[in-house]
Amino acid sequence: MDGRNSQSAFALIKFFSKKEYYLSFLAGTSVFGTPHFYRTCEDIGRGDRNESCVLFWDRKLGGVKPKFIRPDGIEMAEDGLESILVHPLNEQYDAWMQSWAILGPHNDFEGSLERMQKEFGSFFVMLPANRIEEYAHLVEKVSGLKVSFGAVNYSDDPAERSLTVKDASFSYQKEFRFFAGTCSKGELESKFFELPELRDLLLNCQSLKLVSPNGVVKYCSVGRGHTVTV
């Protein structure tokens, strides 16, 4: 995943559901979660049962249990299974990751703004596009882990889902990801990186003005639970 080949961006924006998380990030604490956390998360927008995998089923989480058919057409008996995870062959491991959204030229971010605020929270920080690589290097230096980054792609084909491809139903999120190191497919524990220089990389932004191609203007401010449209 290479940010140089990703969707163009003016800046990245990261939302927080609580003021304490927002302030913690500004103070330099950067949290990277795991794909399996999001597979098991029930929050709308944040949770994705098929995060970074072709298919995931867990008895405790419910849902329709997938059927497995033998070459002779007979269904395999799998009554003892507690969970099933099918992932791309070339992704034997997951990675700790952090999600942002792309503010790009006419990528209709403004059309998704209210939905993202509702699902992710009204507190936000912004990272200018020309500081993306610097942020990645900072995380790499502090963590000692290899860091990669880039825009997420979206597809209707379940077989294409991976760490860098999500289901098309999530395309409104305009997601951009940073990956750090590798972890097991069942890892749930997040990584916390202390980055004293983090705030210097961020835009000093408390309010945001977005103008759509048709001239509609939207305003939002940090911590405000609504968007003003004029």
GUBAKE-719875 format. One record per residue (C-alpha): residue number from 1; residue in three letters; x, y, z. Coordinates in pm, 1 decimal, m for minus. Each point is the difference from the previous one (the first is absolute). Example, Ala and Ser with C-alpha at 12.3 -4.5 7.8 and 13.67 -1.06 7.14 Angstrom:
2
<atom><i>1</i><aa>ala</aa><east>1230.0</east><north>m450.0</north><up>780.0</up></atom>
<atom><i>2</i><aa>ser</aa><east>137.0</east><north>344.0</north><up>m66.0</up></atom>
***
This chain:
230
<atom><i>1</i><aa>met</aa><east>0.0</east><north>0.0</north><up>0.0</up></atom>
<atom><i>2</i><aa>asp</aa><east>164.3</east><north>319.7</north><up>m116.3</up></atom>
<atom><i>3</i><aa>gly</aa><east>m140.8</east><north>343.5</north><up>76.6</up></atom>
<atom><i>4</i><aa>arg</aa><east>168.2</east><north>146.3</north><up>m306.0</up></atom>
<atom><i>5</i><aa>asn</aa><east>m235.9</east><north>m202.9</north><up>m218.5</up></atom>
<atom><i>6</i><aa>ser</aa><east>m311.7</east><north>66.4</north><up>207.1</up></atom>
<atom><i>7</i><aa>gln</aa><east>m292.4</east><north>229.5</north><up>m54.3</up></atom>
<atom><i>8</i><aa>ser</aa><east>113.5</east><north>363.3</north><up>m1.7</up></atom>
<atom><i>9</i><aa>ala</aa><east>m71.5</east><north>192.4</north><up>318.6</up></atom>
<atom><i>10</i><aa>phe</aa><east>6.8</east><north>351.8</north><up>133.0</up></atom>
<atom><i>11</i><aa>ala</aa><east>10.3</east><north>m139.2</north><up>353.0</up></atom>
<atom><i>12</i><aa>leu</aa><east>m104.2</east><north>m293.0</north><up>216.1</up></atom>
<atom><i>13</i><aa>ile</aa><east>m261.8</east><north>37.6</north><up>271.9</up></atom>
<atom><i>14</i><aa>lys</aa><east>m40.9</east><north>m225.9</north><up>303.7</up></atom>
<atom><i>15</i><aa>phe</aa><east>m316.3</east><north>m1.5</north><up>210.6</up></atom>
<atom><i>16</i><aa>phe</aa><east>m32.7</east><north>m78.1</north><up>371.6</up></atom>
<atom><i>17</i><aa>ser</aa><east>m315.1</east><north>m98.1</north><up>187.0</up></atom>
<atom><i>18</i><aa>lys</aa><east>107.8</east><north>153.3</north><up>331.7</up></atom>
<atom><i>19</i><aa>lys</aa><east>182.8</east><north>317.4</north><up>98.3</up></atom>
<atom><i>20</i><aa>glu</aa><east>242.7</east><north>m198.3</north><up>214.4</up></atom>
<atom><i>21</i><aa>tyr</aa><east>112.1</east><north>m205.5</north><up>m302.7</up></atom>
<atom><i>22</i><aa>tyr</aa><east>42.3</east><north>318.1</north><up>m203.7</up></atom>
<atom><i>23</i><aa>leu</aa><east>207.3</east><north>170.2</north><up>270.2</up></atom>
<atom><i>24</i><aa>ser</aa><east>206.5</east><north>m313.6</north><up>52.9</up></atom>
<atom><i>25</i><aa>phe</aa><east>90.1</east><north>m4.7</north><up>m369.2</up></atom>
<atom><i>26</i><aa>leu</aa><east>94.9</east><north>368.1</north><up>7.3</up></atom>
<atom><i>27</i><aa>ala</aa><east>222.1</east><north>m78.9</north><up>299.6</up></atom>
<atom><i>28</i><aa>gly</aa><east>186.2</east><north>m255.8</north><up>m211.2</up></atom>
<atom><i>29</i><aa>thr</aa><east>m168.3</east><north>m337.2</north><up>66.5</up></atom>
<atom><i>30</i><aa>ser</aa><east>m68.4</east><north>m171.1</north><up>m331.9</up></atom>
<atom><i>31</i><aa>val</aa><east>m206.0</east><north>m320.6</north><up>12.6</up></atom>
<atom><i>32</i><aa>phe</aa><east>17.9</east><north>m276.8</north><up>m260.3</up></atom>
<atom><i>33</i><aa>gly</aa><east>m270.9</east><north>m266.0</north><up>15.1</up></atom>
<atom><i>34</i><aa>thr</aa><east>m22.8</east><north>m343.1</north><up>m161.4</up></atom>
<atom><i>35</i><aa>pro</aa><east>m221.3</east><north>m132.5</north><up>m278.8</up></atom>
<atom><i>36</i><aa>his</aa><east>m140.4</east><north>m267.0</north><up>231.5</up></atom>
<atom><i>37</i><aa>phe</aa><east>m117.3</east><north>267.3</north><up>242.7</up></atom>
<atom><i>38</i><aa>tyr</aa><east>m206.7</east><north>152.6</north><up>m281.7</up></atom>
<atom><i>39</i><aa>arg</aa><east>m126.2</east><north>m343.1</north><up>m109.3</up></atom>
<atom><i>40</i><aa>thr</aa><east>m147.3</east><north>m47.9</north><up>346.0</up></atom>
<atom><i>41</i><aa>cys</aa><east>m109.9</east><north>362.5</north><up>49.4</up></atom>
<atom><i>42</i><aa>glu</aa><east>m376.6</east><north>61.4</north><up>m14.3</up></atom>
<atom><i>43</i><aa>asp</aa><east>16.9</east><north>380.8</north><up>m43.5</up></atom>
<atom><i>44</i><aa>ile</aa><east>m158.4</east><north>119.7</north><up>m323.1</up></atom>
<atom><i>45</i><aa>gly</aa><east>264.5</east><north>128.3</north><up>m239.8</up></atom>
<atom><i>46</i><aa>arg</aa><east>292.8</east><north>m107.4</north><up>217.4</up></atom>
<atom><i>47</i><aa>gly</aa><east>m80.5</east><north>m369.7</north><up>9.8</up></atom>
<atom><i>48</i><aa>asp</aa><east>35.0</east><north>m216.2</north><up>m310.0</up></atom>
<atom><i>49</i><aa>arg</aa><east>m51.6</east><north>m374.1</north><up>33.2</up></atom>
<atom><i>50</i><aa>asn</aa><east>202.8</east><north>m49.5</north><up>m318.8</up></atom>
<atom><i>51</i><aa>glu</aa><east>283.6</east><north>238.2</north><up>87.3</up></atom>
<atom><i>52</i><aa>ser</aa><east>321.3</east><north>m103.2</north><up>m180.2</up></atom>
<atom><i>53</i><aa>cys</aa><east>m139.6</east><north>m340.7</north><up>m87.9</up></atom>
<atom><i>54</i><aa>val</aa><east>m216.1</east><north>m181.8</north><up>m251.6</up></atom>
<atom><i>55</i><aa>leu</aa><east>m232.0</east><north>m138.0</north><up>268.6</up></atom>
<atom><i>56</i><aa>phe</aa><east>m29.1</east><north>m6.0</north><up>379.4</up></atom>
<atom><i>57</i><aa>trp</aa><east>m254.7</east><north>m180.1</north><up>214.6</up></atom>
<atom><i>58</i><aa>asp</aa><east>m2.4</east><north>m45.9</north><up>376.2</up></atom>
<atom><i>59</i><aa>arg</aa><east>m257.5</east><north>m199.5</north><up>193.9</up></atom>
<atom><i>60</i><aa>lys</aa><east>m8.5</east><north>255.7</north><up>285.5</up></atom>
<atom><i>61</i><aa>leu</aa><east>m66.5</east><north>286.9</north><up>m239.5</up></atom>
<atom><i>62</i><aa>gly</aa><east>m275.8</east><north>m179.5</north><up>m184.8</up></atom>
<atom><i>63</i><aa>gly</aa><east>m86.6</east><north>31.6</north><up>m365.0</up></atom>
<atom><i>64</i><aa>val</aa><east>m48.8</east><north>m261.6</north><up>m268.2</up></atom>
<atom><i>65</i><aa>lys</aa><east>258.6</east><north>m275.7</north><up>23.3</up></atom>
<atom><i>66</i><aa>pro</aa><east>168.3</east><north>m58.4</north><up>m338.7</up></atom>
<atom><i>67</i><aa>lys</aa><east>m33.6</east><north>m338.9</north><up>m165.7</up></atom>
<atom><i>68</i><aa>phe</aa><east>295.9</east><north>m195.0</north><up>m132.8</up></atom>
<atom><i>69</i><aa>ile</aa><east>m60.5</east><north>m237.3</north><up>m290.7</up></atom>
<atom><i>70</i><aa>arg</aa><east>231.5</east><north>m287.4</north><up>m88.1</up></atom>
<atom><i>71</i><aa>pro</aa><east>104.6</east><north>m60.7</north><up>m364.4</up></atom>
<atom><i>72</i><aa>asp</aa><east>m264.4</east><north>m274.8</north><up>m18.7</up></atom>
<atom><i>73</i><aa>gly</aa><east>m273.2</east><north>250.3</north><up>88.6</up></atom>
<atom><i>74</i><aa>ile</aa><east>m57.0</east><north>m125.1</north><up>356.9</up></atom>
<atom><i>75</i><aa>glu</aa><east>m11.8</east><north>261.6</north><up>275.3</up></atom>
<atom><i>76</i><aa>met</aa><east>277.5</east><north>m37.1</north><up>255.1</up></atom>
<atom><i>77</i><aa>ala</aa><east>m103.4</east><north>m44.7</north><up>362.9</up></atom>
<atom><i>78</i><aa>glu</aa><east>157.7</east><north>280.8</north><up>203.7</up></atom>
<atom><i>79</i><aa>asp</aa><east>m223.5</east><north>4.5</north><up>307.9</up></atom>
<atom><i>80</i><aa>gly</aa><east>295.0</east><north>32.3</north><up>238.0</up></atom>
<atom><i>81</i><aa>leu</aa><east>139.2</east><north>320.4</north><up>m149.9</up></atom>
<atom><i>82</i><aa>glu</aa><east>m5.0</east><north>310.9</north><up>217.7</up></atom>
<atom><i>83</i><aa>ser</aa><east>123.4</east><north>239.3</north><up>m267.5</up></atom>
<atom><i>84</i><aa>ile</aa><east>105.6</east><north>12.8</north><up>m364.6</up></atom>
<atom><i>85</i><aa>leu</aa><east>242.1</east><north>246.7</north><up>m158.0</up></atom>
<atom><i>86</i><aa>val</aa><east>81.5</east><north>m7.6</north><up>m371.1</up></atom>
<atom><i>87</i><aa>his</aa><east>272.7</east><north>241.0</north><up>m108.8</up></atom>
<atom><i>88</i><aa>pro</aa><east>213.9</east><north>60.5</north><up>m310.4</up></atom>
<atom><i>89</i><aa>leu</aa><east>276.4</east><north>m254.7</north><up>m45.5</up></atom>
<atom><i>90</i><aa>asn</aa><east>262.9</east><north>273.5</north><up>m16.2</up></atom>
<atom><i>91</i><aa>glu</aa><east>m111.9</east><north>152.7</north><up>331.7</up></atom>
<atom><i>92</i><aa>gln</aa><east>94.9</east><north>m257.7</north><up>260.4</up></atom>
<atom><i>93</i><aa>tyr</aa><east>25.3</east><north>277.3</north><up>260.5</up></atom>
<atom><i>94</i><aa>asp</aa><east>m193.6</east><north>314.6</north><up>79.3</up></atom>
<atom><i>95</i><aa>ala</aa><east>154.2</east><north>333.7</north><up>101.2</up></atom>
<atom><i>96</i><aa>trp</aa><east>m69.8</east><north>266.5</north><up>258.6</up></atom>
<atom><i>97</i><aa>met</aa><east>m173.2</east><north>278.7</north><up>m183.4</up></atom>
<atom><i>98</i><aa>gln</aa><east>m134.1</east><north>351.1</north><up>37.9</up></atom>
<atom><i>99</i><aa>ser</aa><east>m277.2</east><north>147.5</north><up>m212.6</up></atom>
<atom><i>100</i><aa>trp</aa><east>m46.5</east><north>353.4</north><up>m130.0</up></atom>
<atom><i>101</i><aa>ala</aa><east>m224.6</east><north>145.1</north><up>m271.8</up></atom>
<atom><i>102</i><aa>ile</aa><east>118.6</east><north>173.4</north><up>m315.6</up></atom>
<atom><i>103</i><aa>leu</aa><east>m86.8</east><north>361.0</north><up>m70.7</up></atom>
<atom><i>104</i><aa>gly</aa><east>64.0</east><north>4.0</north><up>m372.2</up></atom>
<atom><i>105</i><aa>pro</aa><east>m84.0</east><north>204.1</north><up>m307.7</up></atom>
<atom><i>106</i><aa>his</aa><east>m364.6</east><north>m72.0</north><up>m76.6</up></atom>
<atom><i>107</i><aa>asn</aa><east>m5.3</east><north>m341.6</north><up>171.6</up></atom>
<atom><i>108</i><aa>asp</aa><east>m341.4</east><north>89.7</north><up>150.7</up></atom>
<atom><i>109</i><aa>phe</aa><east>133.6</east><north>2.6</north><up>354.6</up></atom>
<atom><i>110</i><aa>glu</aa><east>m255.2</east><north>270.9</north><up>79.9</up></atom>
<atom><i>111</i><aa>gly</aa><east>m277.6</east><north>m240.8</north><up>m99.3</up></atom>
<atom><i>112</i><aa>ser</aa><east>113.8</east><north>m248.2</north><up>264.0</up></atom>
<atom><i>113</i><aa>leu</aa><east>84.2</east><north>247.4</north><up>275.8</up></atom>
<atom><i>114</i><aa>glu</aa><east>m319.8</east><north>m22.5</north><up>206.0</up></atom>
<atom><i>115</i><aa>arg</aa><east>m1.4</east><north>m379.4</north><up>m15.1</up></atom>
<atom><i>116</i><aa>met</aa><east>362.9</east><north>m23.9</north><up>109.3</up></atom>
<atom><i>117</i><aa>gln</aa><east>m56.9</east><north>242.8</north><up>286.9</up></atom>
<atom><i>118</i><aa>lys</aa><east>m295.6</east><north>m209.7</north><up>113.0</up></atom>
<atom><i>119</i><aa>glu</aa><east>191.8</east><north>m326.0</north><up>m15.7</up></atom>
<atom><i>120</i><aa>phe</aa><east>348.1</east><north>111.9</north><up>111.4</up></atom>
<atom><i>121</i><aa>gly</aa><east>m53.3</east><north>312.8</north><up>208.6</up></atom>
<atom><i>122</i><aa>ser</aa><east>13.2</east><north>378.0</north><up>m31.6</up></atom>
<atom><i>123</i><aa>phe</aa><east>357.5</east><north>54.1</north><up>122.6</up></atom>
<atom><i>124</i><aa>phe</aa><east>263.8</east><north>m1.6</north><up>m272.2</up></atom>
<atom><i>125</i><aa>val</aa><east>359.7</east><north>74.3</north><up>m89.5</up></atom>
<atom><i>126</i><aa>met</aa><east>148.5</east><north>62.5</north><up>m343.2</up></atom>
<atom><i>127</i><aa>leu</aa><east>332.0</east><north>m108.5</north><up>m146.5</up></atom>
<atom><i>128</i><aa>pro</aa><east>110.8</east><north>190.8</north><up>m313.9</up></atom>
<atom><i>129</i><aa>ala</aa><east>84.6</east><north>m219.7</north><up>m297.0</up></atom>
<atom><i>130</i><aa>asn</aa><east>361.2</east><north>116.8</north><up>m4.0</up></atom>
<atom><i>131</i><aa>arg</aa><east>50.8</east><north>m130.4</north><up>355.5</up></atom>
<atom><i>132</i><aa>ile</aa><east>m139.0</east><north>m352.1</north><up>m57.1</up></atom>
<atom><i>133</i><aa>glu</aa><east>338.7</east><north>m157.3</north><up>m64.9</up></atom>
<atom><i>134</i><aa>glu</aa><east>151.2</east><north>188.1</north><up>292.7</up></atom>
<atom><i>135</i><aa>tyr</aa><east>m270.0</east><north>m136.6</north><up>230.2</up></atom>
<atom><i>136</i><aa>ala</aa><east>67.6</east><north>m354.1</north><up>m124.2</up></atom>
<atom><i>137</i><aa>his</aa><east>373.8</east><north>41.6</north><up>63.1</up></atom>
<atom><i>138</i><aa>leu</aa><east>m72.2</east><north>129.1</north><up>351.6</up></atom>
<atom><i>139</i><aa>val</aa><east>m212.2</east><north>m304.9</north><up>82.8</up></atom>
<atom><i>140</i><aa>glu</aa><east>268.1</east><north>m225.9</north><up>m148.2</up></atom>
<atom><i>141</i><aa>lys</aa><east>275.3</east><north>165.8</north><up>204.1</up></atom>
<atom><i>142</i><aa>val</aa><east>m187.5</east><north>m23.3</north><up>329.2</up></atom>
<atom><i>143</i><aa>ser</aa><east>m150.5</east><north>m346.7</north><up>m46.4</up></atom>
<atom><i>144</i><aa>gly</aa><east>292.2</east><north>m173.1</north><up>m168.0</up></atom>
<atom><i>145</i><aa>leu</aa><east>m255.3</east><north>m154.0</north><up>m239.0</up></atom>
<atom><i>146</i><aa>lys</aa><east>m15.0</east><north>26.2</north><up>m376.8</up></atom>
<atom><i>147</i><aa>val</aa><east>m270.7</east><north>249.5</north><up>m99.8</up></atom>
<atom><i>148</i><aa>ser</aa><east>m187.3</east><north>23.5</north><up>m331.1</up></atom>
<atom><i>149</i><aa>phe</aa><east>m292.7</east><north>214.5</north><up>m104.5</up></atom>
<atom><i>150</i><aa>gly</aa><east>m244.3</east><north>78.6</north><up>m276.5</up></atom>
<atom><i>151</i><aa>ala</aa><east>m360.8</east><north>40.8</north><up>m107.5</up></atom>
<atom><i>152</i><aa>val</aa><east>m244.0</east><north>m287.9</north><up>43.6</up></atom>
<atom><i>153</i><aa>asn</aa><east>m161.8</east><north>m143.9</north><up>m312.8</up></atom>
<atom><i>154</i><aa>tyr</aa><east>m359.4</east><north>m123.5</north><up>m10.6</up></atom>
<atom><i>155</i><aa>ser</aa><east>m155.6</east><north>m295.5</north><up>m180.5</up></atom>
<atom><i>156</i><aa>asp</aa><east>m328.8</east><north>m190.0</north><up>m31.4</up></atom>
<atom><i>157</i><aa>asp</aa><east>196.3</east><north>m324.9</north><up>m41.3</up></atom>
<atom><i>158</i><aa>pro</aa><east>48.5</east><north>m178.7</north><up>336.6</up></atom>
<atom><i>159</i><aa>ala</aa><east>303.8</east><north>m183.9</north><up>m138.0</up></atom>
<atom><i>160</i><aa>glu</aa><east>183.8</east><north>332.3</north><up>m33.7</up></atom>
<atom><i>161</i><aa>arg</aa><east>m36.3</east><north>103.7</north><up>365.0</up></atom>
<atom><i>162</i><aa>ser</aa><east>331.7</east><north>38.9</north><up>181.9</up></atom>
<atom><i>163</i><aa>leu</aa><east>190.9</east><north>237.3</north><up>224.3</up></atom>
<atom><i>164</i><aa>thr</aa><east>m16.9</east><north>258.9</north><up>m277.2</up></atom>
<atom><i>165</i><aa>val</aa><east>m340.0</east><north>m78.4</north><up>m155.2</up></atom>
<atom><i>166</i><aa>lys</aa><east>m336.4</east><north>37.1</north><up>175.7</up></atom>
<atom><i>167</i><aa>asp</aa><east>m354.5</east><north>m73.7</north><up>m105.7</up></atom>
<atom><i>168</i><aa>ala</aa><east>m146.2</east><north>266.4</north><up>m229.3</up></atom>
<atom><i>169</i><aa>ser</aa><east>m267.6</east><north>82.9</north><up>259.3</up></atom>
<atom><i>170</i><aa>phe</aa><east>273.9</east><north>179.5</north><up>199.8</up></atom>
<atom><i>171</i><aa>ser</aa><east>117.8</east><north>219.6</north><up>m287.5</up></atom>
<atom><i>172</i><aa>tyr</aa><east>m161.8</east><north>308.7</north><up>155.8</up></atom>
<atom><i>173</i><aa>gln</aa><east>276.7</east><north>m9.5</north><up>263.8</up></atom>
<atom><i>174</i><aa>lys</aa><east>272.3</east><north>106.2</north><up>m250.0</up></atom>
<atom><i>175</i><aa>glu</aa><east>241.5</east><north>m194.0</north><up>218.8</up></atom>
<atom><i>176</i><aa>phe</aa><east>377.1</east><north>34.2</north><up>19.3</up></atom>
<atom><i>177</i><aa>arg</aa><east>196.9</east><north>m245.0</north><up>215.8</up></atom>
<atom><i>178</i><aa>phe</aa><east>333.4</east><north>m16.0</north><up>176.7</up></atom>
<atom><i>179</i><aa>phe</aa><east>128.8</east><north>m351.5</north><up>73.2</up></atom>
<atom><i>180</i><aa>ala</aa><east>261.3</east><north>m83.3</north><up>264.0</up></atom>
<atom><i>181</i><aa>gly</aa><east>173.9</east><north>m337.7</north><up>24.3</up></atom>
<atom><i>182</i><aa>thr</aa><east>m184.4</east><north>m331.5</north><up>m15.7</up></atom>
<atom><i>183</i><aa>cys</aa><east>m226.4</east><north>m181.5</north><up>244.9</up></atom>
<atom><i>184</i><aa>ser</aa><east>m193.9</east><north>m324.3</north><up>15.9</up></atom>
<atom><i>185</i><aa>lys</aa><east>m341.9</east><north>m28.3</north><up>m160.7</up></atom>
<atom><i>186</i><aa>gly</aa><east>m163.2</east><north>m27.8</north><up>342.3</up></atom>
<atom><i>187</i><aa>glu</aa><east>184.1</east><north>290.9</north><up>166.5</up></atom>
<atom><i>188</i><aa>leu</aa><east>m229.9</east><north>237.6</north><up>189.6</up></atom>
<atom><i>189</i><aa>glu</aa><east>244.5</east><north>213.2</north><up>199.5</up></atom>
<atom><i>190</i><aa>ser</aa><east>75.7</east><north>347.9</north><up>m133.5</up></atom>
<atom><i>191</i><aa>lys</aa><east>338.7</east><north>170.1</north><up>m12.5</up></atom>
<atom><i>192</i><aa>phe</aa><east>53.6</east><north>337.8</north><up>168.3</up></atom>
<atom><i>193</i><aa>phe</aa><east>285.4</east><north>211.1</north><up>m136.3</up></atom>
<atom><i>194</i><aa>glu</aa><east>118.4</east><north>312.0</north><up>182.0</up></atom>
<atom><i>195</i><aa>leu</aa><east>94.8</east><north>261.3</north><up>m260.0</up></atom>
<atom><i>196</i><aa>pro</aa><east>112.2</east><north>326.3</north><up>165.4</up></atom>
<atom><i>197</i><aa>glu</aa><east>40.2</east><north>168.3</north><up>m340.4</up></atom>
<atom><i>198</i><aa>leu</aa><east>m346.1</east><north>m95.7</north><up>m123.2</up></atom>
<atom><i>199</i><aa>arg</aa><east>m179.2</east><north>328.2</north><up>59.0</up></atom>
<atom><i>200</i><aa>asp</aa><east>257.2</east><north>188.1</north><up>m208.3</up></atom>
<atom><i>201</i><aa>leu</aa><east>m108.0</east><north>m201.6</north><up>m305.0</up></atom>
<atom><i>202</i><aa>leu</aa><east>m371.3</east><north>79.7</north><up>30.9</up></atom>
<atom><i>203</i><aa>leu</aa><east>m187.6</east><north>297.0</north><up>m138.1</up></atom>
<atom><i>204</i><aa>asn</aa><east>m110.7</east><north>253.0</north><up>258.4</up></atom>
<atom><i>205</i><aa>cys</aa><east>m363.3</east><north>m44.3</north><up>m98.4</up></atom>
<atom><i>206</i><aa>gln</aa><east>m311.0</east><north>37.6</north><up>213.6</up></atom>
<atom><i>207</i><aa>ser</aa><east>m249.4</east><north>57.0</north><up>m281.5</up></atom>
<atom><i>208</i><aa>leu</aa><east>m41.1</east><north>m133.9</north><up>m349.8</up></atom>
<atom><i>209</i><aa>lys</aa><east>m164.8</east><north>155.6</north><up>m306.8</up></atom>
<atom><i>210</i><aa>leu</aa><east>m82.3</east><north>m226.1</north><up>m293.4</up></atom>
<atom><i>211</i><aa>val</aa><east>m130.0</east><north>118.1</north><up>m336.2</up></atom>
<atom><i>212</i><aa>ser</aa><east>m153.6</east><north>m258.6</north><up>m233.6</up></atom>
<atom><i>213</i><aa>pro</aa><east>24.1</east><north>24.3</north><up>m380.5</up></atom>
<atom><i>214</i><aa>asn</aa><east>m363.2</east><north>117.7</north><up>m12.8</up></atom>
<atom><i>215</i><aa>gly</aa><east>75.0</east><north>289.1</north><up>235.6</up></atom>
<atom><i>216</i><aa>val</aa><east>m146.9</east><north>m140.2</north><up>322.3</up></atom>
<atom><i>217</i><aa>val</aa><east>206.3</east><north>109.4</north><up>300.9</up></atom>
<atom><i>218</i><aa>lys</aa><east>29.2</east><north>m203.8</north><up>320.2</up></atom>
<atom><i>219</i><aa>tyr</aa><east>156.9</east><north>103.6</north><up>330.6</up></atom>
<atom><i>220</i><aa>cys</aa><east>92.0</east><north>m213.8</north><up>298.8</up></atom>
<atom><i>221</i><aa>ser</aa><east>202.4</east><north>63.4</north><up>315.4</up></atom>
<atom><i>222</i><aa>val</aa><east>188.1</east><north>m221.7</north><up>243.2</up></atom>
<atom><i>223</i><aa>gly</aa><east>m234.4</east><north>m138.9</north><up>263.9</up></atom>
<atom><i>224</i><aa>arg</aa><east>m317.7</east><north>126.7</north><up>m166.4</up></atom>
<atom><i>225</i><aa>gly</aa><east>m250.0</east><north>m275.9</north><up>m66.3</up></atom>
<atom><i>226</i><aa>his</aa><east>m144.4</east><north>153.5</north><up>m314.9</up></atom>
<atom><i>227</i><aa>thr</aa><east>93.3</east><north>142.3</north><up>m338.5</up></atom>
<atom><i>228</i><aa>val</aa><east>m124.4</east><north>333.4</north><up>m135.1</up></atom>
<atom><i>229</i><aa>thr</aa><east>m94.6</east><north>6.7</north><up>m369.3</up></atom>
<atom><i>230</i><aa>val</aa><east>m49.6</east><north>323.6</north><up>m194.1</up></atom>
***
